[in-house]
Amino acid sequence: MSEPTACTTCCPARDAYCDRCDLLVGLPGLHVVGVERDPGGVQVTVESPPTARGCRSCGVIAASHGRRTVRLVDTPCFGAPTVVLWRKRTWECVEPSCPVGVFTEQDDQVARPRAMLTTRACRWVVEQLRREHASIAGLARQLATTWRTVWTSIRPILAGAADDEARFAGVTTLGVDEHLWHHVSPRKRGPKELTGMVDLNRDKDGRVHARLLDLVPGRSGTVYKTWLDQRGKAFKAHVEVATLDPFRGYKNAIDDKLADATAVLDAFHVVALAGHAVDEVRRRVQQETLGHRGRSGDPLYGIRNVLRCAAERLTGKQQARLDAAIAADERHDAVHVAWQCAQRVRAAYAHPDPSKGRQLAEQVVDGFPSCPIPEIARLGRTLRQWKDAFLAYFDTDRASNGGTEAINGLIELHRRIARGFRNRENYRLRMLLVGGGLTLDPPQV
């Protein structure tokens, strides 16, 4: 390519910079001296204006030492991949005793030293990942570069934000849950399970804005305890409510490390346990009455989905099907009783008055363990073991682990978009970004 010159179409003077071209390209402190376009994309050549520069070490005015051209991938422009050629000025310190020698101009607003993407391209990639649920491979195609180039450019930005302990400040409601991040041998990628911690703070209107705080390998109380210890005493003292699923390891960690916090058992999982108990009763009665698993035409098998519905939401047709299936055999009454018990659990959570809901929940804890239906009795014993955490839902403004489950859904979405991950730290950084756990100020990216 020939030596770039100033724009002659827009500017009357051949050696002048074009303000309109500079405005269009929008790189602060740099001027456009050439634009080319070919089937591969747009190529923009820029440079800084001549200026005196002092040595960064001794301050002596340095002498010009020519230029060096740096190629930077920029955001797509006018539907085409864009490359910026930055003709960087170099200087030489004339002070004999100065150790600097030759140095090159740098501007973090344009690109960080040794960067392959411009600063705004990094910002664009981050926002596409966070807001538009894009994939790294897809963004690389739009930028006409490689996956490695894109990820290598933004990874230090994400890692720096992840290492900032300030992002853990102000957490009063803490959720915890586990998920699988891969399905191959643990010998290749380490533990399949990861424990995720989520900030479940509410805004002034009472709405939960879930924010992923961290992902650590393993699923145990020890993993949770270690993470809490790493956050320090101030963090633990600030947590008022800790939500969790019915997993004893996490409960032990909360009791040991968050002694002043109120543990709350997640409502969704309690209702799910009740629904599972109904399913178990239906299957047992099915075997006792017909001697085989449910088949098409069997009364109980025909209402398997009806039994998962709330009583007040049943249509007239569904209610008739339920009544007919229960009336088909007197031994089906056990299924009906189990379903009514599950409805009592749900009614406690659904009651608009928390104090009345708590009374219903206490009745469940007191009555279920003595139920003659073994599956419901087992459910009652489980709830009795978790009594304090079960009833705490009604004393904590209905705190739940729902926000944590929402974050898990977002994680699953991005794992599918990426078609799997092989590096756990890359997985953690990517999910912290999409889960809102990283604060990225514009100057940093």
Buried (B, 14 or more C-beta within 10 A) or exposed (E): EEEBEBBEEEBEEEEEBBEEBBEEBEBEEBBBBBBBEEEEBBBBBBBBEEEEBEBEEBEEEBEEBEBEEBEBBBBBBEEBBBBBBBBBBBBBBEBEEBEBEEBEBEBEBBBBEEBBBBBBBBBBBBEBBBEEEBBBBBBBBBBBBBBEBBBEBBBEBBBEBBEEEEBBEEBEBBBBBBBEBBEEEEEEBBBBBBBBBBBBBBEEEEEBEBBBBBBBBBBBBEBBBBBBBEBEEEBBEBBBBBBBBBBEBBBBBBEEBBEEBBBBBBBBBBBEBBBEBBBBBBBBBBEEBBEEEBEEEBBBBBBBEBBEBEEEEBEEEBEEBBEEBBEBBEEBEBBBBBBEBBBBBBBBBBBEEBEEBBBBBBEBBEEBBEBEBEBBBBBBEBBBBBBEBBBBBBBBEBBBBBBBBBBBEBBEEBBEBBEEBEEBEBBBBBBBBBBBBBEBEEEBB
